[in-house]
Amino acid sequence: MNTRHLLVSGLALSCAALAMPVHATEGALGRTITGTSVQSFAGVVPPTPGFNAAVGYVHYSGEIGGAREVPVNNLLTLGLDADFDMLSITGLYVWDTGEGRWNFASMATLPFATVDVTADVSIGPLTGEVKDKADWDVFDPFFAPLIAGYHFDQTRHLSLALYIYTDWGSYDPDRLANLSLNNWTYSPTVGYTQLMQKGTLEFTTVAAVDFYTKNDATDYKNGAVFRMDSMLVKRFANGWGVGGIGGWIEQLEDDEGPVADRLNGFKGHSLALGPIVNYSKKWDGGQVEFAARWLKEFDVKRRLEGDPLMVTATVAF
């Protein structure tokens, strides 16, 4: 098993598909889509040093019913339909720290996104449908200065990281569709991986809490959001693997600001379940893995509800 590949597929993409371009939280989504944060071997930081790259793609189509008011930038909508597409390019460097129990890495991701939003907007006594689209451009880049991995033994591994999301994408508070949340977000994250049945059966779980700074343009501050995603995958000798994924998002705090107070804090919650299929191919000195998952969100409150589709491709040398 290529230990460098474990890190690329697990850590380089573990947050690459989280951040999506509508802001429960402001915009009813935040930086997290249920069930997309966990990747294969996300708890493993291997001892093999070097630079690696990974690519991830996410499509998400979701809606929130017209009976629910939704804060989006400087607008208060009556229902919301949104389509997102994101392509993420991640670079990751494994530091040369030897074969001990601890190993370390650093990563950065450059995301490109497009978003298409339709909403009913109320302005005084008038209500009308408004559509807005942000074409493909850079979304908020993010990075992890240090990812620390601890090896309990050959089959049980733990990773610790702080992911930092910037506000560097384009933003206009009077638009529905933006390529930034206009806040910085700090996400302390824990990953755990356990390998069973001689390494062919993998259980991985990732848990994090997202802490948002205030969006100064709208005077809106999202409350802290807890999220946990888990996966179980069985791999076969022909390179194919199949399994399942479950995701849970629970907002821990009320949102803050004049609009949030009107909406009683706008705290959100969601669950998701779905299958995952992957295929890996090895050659001398490298490996490629393709993975696809589809998830169905349910028991959703004060968030967009949809069916996330995620595809990743990882190459390690």
ABEGO torsion letter per residue (X at the ends): XBAAAAAAAAAAAAAAAABBABXXBBGGAEABBBGAABBBGAABBBABBEBBBBBBBBBBBBBBBAABBBBBEABBBBEBBBBBBBBBBBBBBBBBAEABABBBBBBBBBBBBBBBBBBBBBBEABBBBBBBBBBBBBBBBBBBABBBBBBABAABBBBBBBBBBBAABBBBAABABBABAGBBBBBBBBBBBBBBGGGABBBBBBBBBBBBBBBAAAGBBBBBBBBBBBBBBBBBAAGBBBBBBBBBBBBABBBBEAAAAAAGGGBBBBBBBEBBBBBBBBBBGBBBBBBBBBBBBBGBBGBBBBBBBBBBBBBBX
